[in-house]
Amino acid sequence: MRRRSACGLARRVAGRTGVRRPGGVRREPRRGSVLVIVLVVVVLLTLAAYNYSQLMLTEMEAAAVHAADAQARLLTDSAAEYVATLLANRSEPGQENLQHNPELFQGVEVVPSDQPGGRGRFSIIAPVEQDAAARRIRYGLMDESAKFNLNVLQKLQLTEDQERNLLMGLPGMTQDIADAILDWVDVDDNSRLYGVETDYYESQSPAYSCKNGPLETIDELLLVRGVTPELLYGEDANRNGLLDPNENDGDASLPLDNADGVLQLGWIAYLTVHSRELNLRSDGTQKINVNNGLLTDLYDQLAAEFDEDVAQFVVAFRMSGPKDQKPDDGSSGGTSGATVATSTTRGQQQRQQQQVMQGIASAAAQAVAAPGGKVTRGGMDISKGGQYRIKSLWELIDSRCDATVNGTTVTLNSPWSATSGNLSSLLPTIMDTLSVSGDAFLEGRINIHQARREVLVGLPNMTEQIVDAILAAQFQDDSGSPGLDVMGTRSTTGWLYLEGIVDIWGMRELDPYLTARGDVFRAQILGFFDGGGPVARAEVVVDGTQTPPRIVFFRDLNELGRGYTRGQLFTPTAAR
């Protein structure tokens, strides 16, 4: 019995000490293995939690950046509406400084916040057009009337030579491309001397038709034969109007350029489809149309606004035209026979249209005639209506016309003399009160205060000497700011005559194509936050001739980059 108990005790001791018994299996100790497994699980859960928290932080940052980017884009939308509101609230169009005005256009606060990261602003930036080095900026709007409007060609009633010359001042322009552009926007399907029409475009792959109508955007010119992105957009890859390092390094980086230290802007800087101006008085009322078909109404309006002498002269001028003709200086150049023939045909069509309008005016005058068949004003029989259409108000200044007054043929002198000392004070009143058109707005006239050489040089009857004088007289300081004291004296194009740049005959020829202001503006907008983060960039065109002003063009420029440094967008000293 004792022996059997001893054997059982030995077996238990051997099991606890891991001693292998003969014929038996060794047992390893298993104490602490669960703790190791628990530690591994805890580590894995910790890593998973860390990765998840990092992922959530990244997602939160991405959401914040996306929200900031969306807010920055909304800042550009606010800026577009801000510009429209400014144009709607102008007390007297043309007298305010919209060209360079940091108080209005730099760092405008939209979203107030105590934290810089939440304080949202926008700036409206433009290049200084007169800066040949393309280094300086200004804070303001760009007048679309400083560019040539391709959509008004058919309204200018020019010859084909004159239409082509309008475009020949653009860098890289050729006669072939100029005529192709003109054929693209004219209403007929007849090719010009160097142009092409639908038959050419239908032979391309893929085939398409010639527009034969107004452009929607200048970018449509890429469809025209010979127009390339290099010609249209130039070296200014990011469209900021400044010469950036990558735009002056040759082939080292895009865009490809000639590294000549001069920014080739491309045609988009000189052409537009939007320019026009209000044809109303500064107080918003309608101007007197000196080409009114009803001479009775014209006479009565002029007599009420000025006096009987003014009314008598203007109406007599409409009936007989000017007595004096421009001296022939023999400076007109020759043209090819084919062009002359086409130009003559167009001129005949224009004269026929004018004769039709004169016939309508005469019929209207006879319809209101007295039973005796005569309508008289100022001792003149005006029942035949106006036979002459005034193209420029300068035709009425310092001119003469013949008239039959009370049965006697006399020569009437203009009540406005070009040699009088008070012409400078009379011009703003004349130009603000009278117009050669009854339309609510005028399209396509060039703003001589902001136009570049390439735009001015192609205008009919323009000379290099006049262009040089205009550019030298454009009033801007180094910051691009106009002289406010000069703005008042140059509220009309009359300063060209008053300052001796153009004579009276030159004014009569150039005036139909020139203006001192436009009412459609382009703005390059940048929305940003004081604390950094995304910067949104957009380009808008606002038409101030409409009530209320309307945004007619909006383009997102974010893909082109910011374009300007943070310091150019806003500085703390500019805070308002």
C-alpha positions in Angstrom: 0.0 0.0 0.0 2.8 2.4 0.9 4.6 1.5 -2.2 1.6 2.3 -4.4 1.2 5.7 -2.8 4.9 6.6 -3.4 4.6 5.9 -7.0 1.6 8.2 -7.4 3.4 10.9 -5.6 6.4 10.5 -7.9 4.2 10.8 -11.0 2.7 14.1 -9.7 6.1 15.6 -9.0 7.4 14.6 -12.4 4.4 16.2 -14.0 5.0 19.5 -12.2 8.7 19.6 -13.0 8.4 18.6 -16.6 10.4 15.5 -16.1 10.0 13.0 -18.8 9.1 9.6 -17.5 10.1 6.5 -19.4 7.5 5.9 -22.1 5.7 9.2 -21.3 5.3 12.6 -23.1 7.0 15.8 -21.8 4.7 18.7 -20.9 5.9 22.3 -21.4 4.7 25.0 -19.0 2.0 27.4 -20.5 1.7 30.1 -17.9 1.7 33.9 -19.5 0.8 33.0 -23.1 -2.6 34.7 -22.9 -0.9 38.0 -21.8 1.3 38.0 -24.9 -1.8 37.6 -27.1 -3.6 40.4 -25.3 -0.6 42.7 -25.8 -0.5 42.0 -29.5 -4.2 42.6 -29.9 -3.9 45.9 -28.0 -1.0 47.1 -30.2 -2.9 46.2 -33.4 -5.9 48.1 -32.1 -3.8 51.1 -31.2 -2.2 51.2 -34.6 -5.6 50.9 -36.2 -7.0 53.7 -34.0 -3.9 55.8 -34.9 -4.2 55.2 -38.6 -7.9 56.0 -38.4 -7.4 59.2 -36.5 -4.7 60.3 -39.0 -7.0 59.5 -41.9 -9.8 61.5 -40.2 -7.4 64.4 -39.6 -6.4 64.3 -43.3 -10.0 64.2 -44.4 -10.8 67.1 -42.1 -7.9 69.1 -43.5 -9.0 68.2 -47.0 -12.6 69.2 -46.2 -11.3 72.5 -44.7 -9.2 73.2 -47.8 -12.2 72.4 -50.1 -14.4 74.6 -48.0 -11.9 77.4 -48.1 -11.5 77.0 -51.9 -15.3 77.1 -52.3 -15.4 80.2 -50.1 -12.6 81.8 -52.1 -14.5 81.2 -55.3 -17.6 82.7 -53.7 -15.5 85.8 -53.0 -14.9 86.2 -56.7 -18.6 85.9 -57.3 -19.1 88.6 -54.7 -16.6 90.8 -56.4 -18.4 90.5 -59.7 -21.6 91.7 -58.1 -19.6 94.4 -56.4 -18.5 95.7 -59.7 -22.0 95.6 -61.1 -23.2 97.6 -58.1 -20.5 100.2 -58.5 -21.5 100.7 -62.1 -25.2 100.9 -61.2 -24.5 103.6 -58.5 -22.3 105.9 -60.6 -23.6 109.4 -60.1 -22.1 110.7 -63.3 -20.5 108.1 -65.7 -17.0 108.9 -66.8 -16.2 111.1 -63.9 -15.3 108.5 -61.3 -11.9 106.8 -61.0 -12.3 103.2 -61.9 -8.9 102.8 -63.5 -6.7 102.8 -60.5 -8.4 103.1 -57.1 -7.0 100.9 -54.3 -9.7 102.3 -51.9 -12.3 100.6 -54.1 -10.5 97.6 -55.5 -7.6 96.4 -53.3 -8.2 94.0 -50.3 -11.9 94.6 -50.1 -13.1 92.7 -47.0 -16.1 90.5 -47.6 -16.0 88.0 -44.7 -15.0 89.7 -41.4 -13.3 87.6 -38.7 -11.0 87.9 -35.7 -8.9 85.1 -37.1 -6.7 85.9 -40.2 -7.6 82.4 -41.7 -11.3 83.3 -41.7 -11.0 86.9 -43.0 -12.0 86.8 -46.7 -11.2 89.5 -49.2 -10.9 90.2 -52.9 -8.7 92.4 -55.1 -9.3 93.5 -58.6 -6.0 93.8 -60.5 -5.0 94.9 -64.0 -1.7 95.6 -65.7 -0.6 99.1 -66.4 -1.1 99.3 -70.2 1.5 102.0 -70.7 4.2 100.0 -69.0 6.4 98.7 -71.8 8.3 96.5 -69.4 5.0 94.8 -68.3 6.0 94.9 -64.6 3.5 97.2 -62.9 0.0 96.6 -61.8 -2.9 98.8 -60.9 -6.1 98.1 -58.9 -9.1 98.8 -61.1 -11.2 97.9 -64.1 -10.2 97.5 -67.7 -12.4 99.4 -70.2 -13.4 97.2 -73.0 -13.6 100.3 -75.2 -9.8 100.4 -75.2 -10.0 97.4 -77.5 -11.3 97.0 -81.1 -14.8 95.4 -81.2 -14.9 92.8 -84.1 -18.7 92.7 -83.9 -19.2 96.3 -85.0 -17.4 96.0 -88.4 -20.6 95.9 -90.4 -21.9 99.0 -88.7 -18.9 101.2 -89.4 -19.7 101.4 -93.1 -16.0 101.2 -94.1 -14.4 100.0 -97.3 -12.7 96.6 -97.4 -9.3 98.4 -97.3 -10.3 100.3 -94.2 -11.6 97.2 -92.5 -8.4 95.3 -93.2 -6.3 98.2 -92.0 -8.1 98.1 -88.7 -6.5 94.8 -88.0 -3.1 95.2 -89.6 -1.7 97.0 -86.6 -1.9 93.8 -84.5 1.5 92.0 -84.0 1.8 89.1 -86.4 -1.2 90.0 -88.5 -1.2 89.3 -92.2 -3.5 90.3 -95.0 -4.6 86.7 -95.4 -5.5 86.3 -91.7 -7.1 89.8 -91.5 -9.4 89.1 -94.5 -10.2 85.6 -93.1 -11.3 87.2 -89.8 -13.4 89.7 -91.7 -15.0 87.0 -93.8 -15.8 85.0 -90.6 -17.8 87.8 -89.0 -19.5 89.4 -92.0 -23.0 88.4 -93.0 -22.3 87.4 -96.6 -20.7 84.3 -98.2 -18.5 86.3 -100.6 -14.7 85.9 -100.1 -12.6 89.0 -99.8 -9.4 89.6 -101.8 -7.3 87.5 -99.3 -10.1 85.8 -97.4 -12.0 82.5 -97.3 -15.6 81.5 -96.8 -17.6 78.4 -96.1 -16.2 76.4 -99.0 -12.8 76.5 -97.4 -13.9 75.4 -94.0 -16.1 72.6 -95.3 -13.0 71.2 -97.0 -11.2 70.8 -93.7 -11.3 67.7 -91.5 -13.5 67.9 -89.5 -15.6 70.1 -91.8 -17.4 73.1 -90.3 -19.1 76.2 -91.6 -18.0 79.9 -91.6 -19.7 81.8 -88.8 -20.9 84.7 -90.9 -22.1 86.5 -87.8 -21.0 88.1 -84.6 -18.6 86.4 -82.3 -19.6 85.1 -78.8 -16.1 85.2 -77.5 -12.7 86.2 -78.9 -11.6 82.6 -78.5 -13.7 81.7 -81.5 -11.0 83.2 -83.7 -9.1 79.9 -83.3 -11.6 78.5 -85.8 -10.4 81.1 -88.4 -7.9 80.1 -91.0 -4.4 81.1 -90.0 -5.2 82.0 -86.4 -3.1 80.1 -83.9 -3.0 80.0 -80.1 0.4 81.7 -80.2 -1.1 84.6 -82.2 -4.2 84.8 -80.1 -2.8 84.4 -76.6 0.9 85.4 -77.1 3.5 84.7 -74.4 1.3 85.6 -71.5 0.6 82.0 -70.4 -1.2 82.9 -67.1 -3.0 85.9 -68.5 -1.9 88.3 -65.8 -0.5 90.9 -68.2 2.9 90.8 -66.6 6.3 89.5 -67.9 7.0 86.5 -65.6 10.3 84.7 -65.6 9.0 81.7 -67.5 7.7 84.0 -70.2 11.2 85.4 -70.8 13.5 82.4 -70.8 13.3 81.2 -74.4 12.7 77.4 -74.7 13.8 76.7 -71.1 10.2 76.4 -69.9 6.7 76.8 -71.2 5.4 78.9 -72.8 7.9 79.1 -75.6 9.1 82.7 -76.0 11.9 84.7 -77.7 13.5 85.9 -74.4 13.6 89.5 -75.7 12.5 91.1 -72.5 9.2 92.2 -74.0 5.9 90.5 -73.3 4.0 89.6 -76.5 0.4 89.9 -75.3 -1.4 88.3 -78.2 -4.5 89.6 -80.0 -6.7 88.9 -77.0 -5.3 92.1 -75.4 -6.4 94.2 -78.4 -9.8 92.7 -79.4 -13.2 92.4 -77.8 -16.8 91.6 -78.6 -18.4 93.6 -75.7 -17.4 97.3 -75.9 -20.1 99.9 -76.0 -21.2 103.1 -74.1 -24.4 104.7 -73.0 -25.8 107.3 -75.4 -27.6 109.2 -72.6 -26.9 112.5 -70.8 -25.1 112.4 -67.6 -28.4 112.7 -65.7 -29.7 109.6 -67.5 -32.1 111.5 -69.9 -32.2 111.0 -73.6 -29.9 113.1 -75.8 -31.1 115.1 -78.8 -30.5 113.2 -82.0 -29.3 115.7 -84.6 -30.2 113.1 -87.3 -33.8 113.0 -86.2 -36.0 112.4 -89.3 -38.6 114.9 -88.1 -37.0 118.3 -88.5 -39.9 119.9 -86.7 -39.1 117.9 -83.6 -35.4 118.5 -83.9 -35.9 122.3 -84.3 -38.2 122.5 -81.3 -35.9 120.5 -79.1 -32.8 122.5 -80.0 -34.6 125.8 -79.5 -35.8 124.7 -76.1 -32.4 123.4 -75.1 -30.2 126.1 -76.6 -31.8 129.0 -78.6 -33.3 129.8 -82.0 -29.9 130.4 -83.6 -28.6 126.9 -82.8 -31.9 125.3 -83.9 -31.9 127.2 -87.2 -28.2 126.3 -88.0 -28.5 122.6 -87.2 -31.7 122.1 -89.1 -30.3 124.1 -92.1 -27.1 122.0 -91.9 -29.3 118.9 -92.1 -31.1 120.1 -95.2 -28.1 121.4 -97.2 -24.9 119.9 -95.7 -21.7 121.8 -95.1 -20.7 124.7 -97.4 -17.0 124.2 -96.8 -15.1 121.0 -98.0 -11.8 119.7 -96.6 -8.8 120.9 -98.7 -7.4 118.1 -100.8 -3.9 117.5 -99.6 -3.2 114.7 -102.0 -2.2 112.3 -99.2 -4.6 109.5 -100.2 -2.9 106.3 -101.2 -3.8 104.1 -104.2 -5.4 100.7 -104.0 -5.7 97.8 -106.3 -8.4 97.6 -109.0 -10.1 94.6 -107.4 -10.3 96.3 -104.0 -11.5 99.6 -105.5 -14.3 97.8 -107.3 -15.4 96.0 -104.1 -15.1 99.1 -102.0 -17.0 101.2 -104.5 -19.8 98.6 -104.5 -20.0 98.8 -100.7 -20.0 102.6 -100.9 -22.9 102.5 -103.4 -24.8 100.2 -101.1 -24.3 102.6 -98.2 -25.4 105.6 -100.2 -28.5 103.7 -101.3 -29.4 103.0 -97.7 -28.9 106.6 -96.8 -31.1 107.7 -99.7 -33.8 105.3 -98.5 -33.6 106.8 -95.0 -33.8 110.3 -96.4 -36.8 109.4 -98.4 -38.5 108.1 -95.3 -37.7 111.3 -93.4 -39.0 113.5 -96.3 -42.2 111.5 -96.4 -42.6 111.9 -92.6 -42.1 115.6 -92.9 -44.6 115.9 -95.7 -47.1 113.9 -93.7 -47.2 116.6 -91.0 -47.1 119.5 -93.4 -49.7 122.2 -93.3 -52.5 122.2 -95.9 -50.4 124.6 -98.0 -47.7 121.9 -98.3 -45.1 123.7 -96.3 -43.7 123.2 -92.8 -41.6 126.2 -91.6 -39.3 126.8 -88.7 -37.0 129.7 -88.3 -38.2 131.1 -91.7 -37.1 127.9 -93.5 -39.3 125.5 -95.4 -38.3 122.1 -93.9 -41.0 120.0 -95.5 -38.5 118.2 -97.7 -36.8 116.8 -94.6 -33.1 116.4 -94.0 -30.9 115.5 -97.0 -27.6 115.2 -95.1 -26.7 112.9 -92.3 -24.3 114.2 -89.7 -21.5 111.7 -88.9 -19.8 113.7 -86.1 -20.9 116.6 -83.9 -17.6 118.3 -84.9 -19.2 119.0 -88.3 -21.4 121.5 -86.6 -18.4 123.4 -84.9 -16.8 126.2 -86.8 -18.7 125.4 -90.1 -21.1 127.1 -92.5 -24.1 126.0 -94.5 -26.4 127.6 -97.0 -30.1 128.1 -96.2 -33.1 129.8 -97.7 -34.6 132.0 -94.9 -37.8 134.0 -95.6 -37.2 133.5 -99.4 -33.6 134.7 -99.4 -30.5 132.5 -99.8 -28.1 133.2 -97.0 -25.0 131.6 -95.5 -25.3 130.6 -91.8 -22.3 130.5 -89.5 -22.1 127.9 -86.7 -23.0 129.3 -83.3 -20.0 127.4 -82.0 -16.7 128.7 -83.1 -13.5 126.7 -82.8 -11.4 129.8 -82.3 -13.5 131.1 -79.4 -11.9 131.0 -75.9 -15.0 129.3 -74.4 -15.0 126.2 -76.6 -13.4 124.1 -73.9 -16.3 124.9 -71.6 -18.9 124.5 -74.3 -17.8 121.1 -75.5 -18.9 119.1 -72.5 -22.4 120.6 -72.8 -22.6 120.0 -76.5 -21.4 116.4 -76.3 -23.6 115.6 -73.3 -26.7 117.1 -74.9 -26.4 116.1 -78.5 -25.8 112.8 -80.4 -25.7 111.6 -84.0 -27.8 108.6 -83.1 -31.1 107.9 -81.3 -29.9 104.5 -80.0 -29.7 103.9 -76.3 -26.0 103.0 -76.6 -23.1 103.3 -79.1 -20.9 100.3 -79.9 -17.2 100.0 -80.8 -15.8 103.4 -80.3 -12.2 103.4 -79.0 -11.4 105.0 -75.6 -8.3 107.1 -76.3 -7.4 107.3 -72.6 -6.6 103.6 -72.4 -6.1 102.3 -75.9 -2.8 100.8 -77.0 -0.9 101.7 -80.1 -1.9 98.5 -81.9 -5.5 99.5 -81.6 -5.2 103.1 -82.5 -2.9 102.8 -85.5 -5.5 101.1 -87.8 -8.3 103.6 -87.4 -9.4 105.4 -90.6 -7.5 108.7 -91.1 -5.2 108.0 -88.1 -1.5 108.8 -88.5 1.5 107.7 -86.5 2.1 111.2 -85.4 -1.4 111.4 -83.9 -1.0 108.0 -82.2 2.3 109.1 -80.7 0.8 112.3 -79.3 -2.2 110.4 -77.9 -0.1 107.9 -76.1 2.2 110.6 -74.8 -0.8 112.4 -73.4 -2.6 109.5 -71.8 -2.7 110.6 -68.2 -1.3 107.9 -65.8 1.4 108.1 -63.1 3.8 105.3 -62.3 1.1 103.4 -60.4 -1.3 103.5 -63.3 -3.5 106.1 -61.7 -5.1 108.8 -63.9 -4.6 112.4 -62.9 -7.9 113.3 -61.3 -7.5 117.0 -62.2 -7.1 116.0 -65.8 -10.1 113.7 -65.9 -12.5 116.7 -65.8 -10.9 118.6 -68.7 -10.7 115.4 -70.8 -14.2 114.2 -70.3 -14.7 114.3 -74.1 -12.4 113.6 -77.1 -12.2 117.4 -77.7 -8.9 117.7 -75.8 -7.3 116.3 -79.0 -8.2 119.6 -80.7 -7.8 121.9 -77.7 -4.3 120.6 -77.0 -3.3 120.9 -80.7 -3.0 117.2 -81.5 -5.6 117.2 -84.2 -7.1 120.1 -86.3 -10.8 120.6 -86.9 -10.9 118.5 -90.0 -9.1 115.7 -88.3 -11.6 115.8 -85.5 -14.5 115.5 -88.0 -12.9 112.4 -89.5 -11.7 110.7 -86.3 -14.5 111.5 -83.9 -16.9 108.7 -85.2 -14.4 106.1 -84.0 -13.2 107.7 -80.7 -14.6 108.2 -77.3 -13.4 109.4 -73.9 -15.0 106.5 -72.0 -16.8 103.2 -72.2 -19.4 101.5 -70.1 -18.5 97.9 -70.4 -15.6 96.8 -68.1 -13.5 93.7 -67.6 -12.2 92.8 -64.2 -9.6 90.2 -63.1 -10.6 89.1 -59.6 -8.7 87.3 -56.9 -10.5 86.0 -53.8 -8.3 85.1 -50.8 -7.9 84.9 -47.0 -5.5 86.9 -44.8 -4.2 83.7 -43.2 -3.2 82.1 -46.4 -4.8 79.1 -48.1 -6.5 78.8 -51.5 -6.7 81.8 -53.9 -9.5 81.8 -56.4 -9.1 83.7 -59.7 -11.7 84.7 -62.2 -12.3 87.1 -65.1 -15.6 88.9 -65.6 -17.1 91.4 -68.0 -19.9 93.7 -66.7 -22.1 95.6 -69.1 -22.9 99.0 -67.5 -25.2 100.1 -70.3 -27.9 97.9 -69.0 -30.2 98.6 -66.0 -29.2 97.0 -63.7 -25.7 96.3 -65.0 -25.3 92.7 -66.1 -22.5 90.2 -66.0 -22.1 89.2 -69.6 -19.0 87.0 -69.3 -17.5 85.0 -66.5 -14.4 82.7 -66.8 -12.7 80.6 -64.1 -8.9 81.2 -64.3 -7.8 78.9 -61.5 -6.1 76.5 -63.8 -3.8 79.3 -64.9 -2.5 79.8 -61.4 -2.7 82.7 -59.1 -0.8 85.0 -61.4 0.1 87.5 -58.6 2.1 87.4 -55.4 0.5 87.7 -51.9 2.0 91.1 -51.5 0.4 92.3 -54.7 -3.0 91.0 -53.6 -3.1 92.8 -50.3 -0.8 94.4 -47.7 -1.9 95.1 -44.1 -1.3 98.8 -44.6 -4.0 98.8 -47.2 -6.6 97.4 -44.8 -9.8 99.4 -44.5 
